[in-house]
Amino acid sequence: MVGSDSLTLGVAITVPEPWGERLQEQRAGFGDALAWTIPTHITLLPPTQVPAGRIGKVDEHLKASAASCQPFTAVLNGSATFRPVSQTSFLVVQQGTSECEELAAKVRSEPLRRRLTFPFHPHVTIAVDLADQLHDHAEAEFADYRLEFPVTHIERYALAEHGVWESVATFPLLGAHG
């Protein structure tokens, strides 16, 4: 949250429990200070400033975007990195990539159209901005990691004043066309 006139929001697919919290614990164990600031997720819309008065329109847009997409299965398999471009280590989305891309494109249309700093690449972060040896350790630790879970909804998160991202709205994937 930036002030009463605007909000910082993001949209994501949250990794379900108990796996989400387990991954947060492991991320924190690597020394990642951001581990407990947001649940484990696949980002569809990165942090974005929105005027507070537009939240109703944003939620209508997110509801329609999600409703137009079919539920799907996401498979996370192994680790990779964006280094040296970005000090980020992540779990690879092996299955569900095209569905994530479709959802992200729909979410990032009006009224949430924005330019991205980097091209969209669905992933689950396991370490950010650590020393190279800690990134190497995180990637090695998750080299053989595999998780399969159903994706049935997306969530809108808001950055709270205390610096933690909180889920504030859920939008089901309904597979409606038209």
Secondary structure by P-SEA (a helix, b strand, c coil): cccccccccccccccccaaaaaaaaaaaaaccccccccccccccccbbbbcccaaaaaaaaaaaaaaaccbbbbbbcbbbcccccccccccccccaaaaaaaaaaaaacccbbbbbcccccccccccccccaaaaaaaaaaaccbbbbbbbcbbbbbbbccccccccccccccccccc
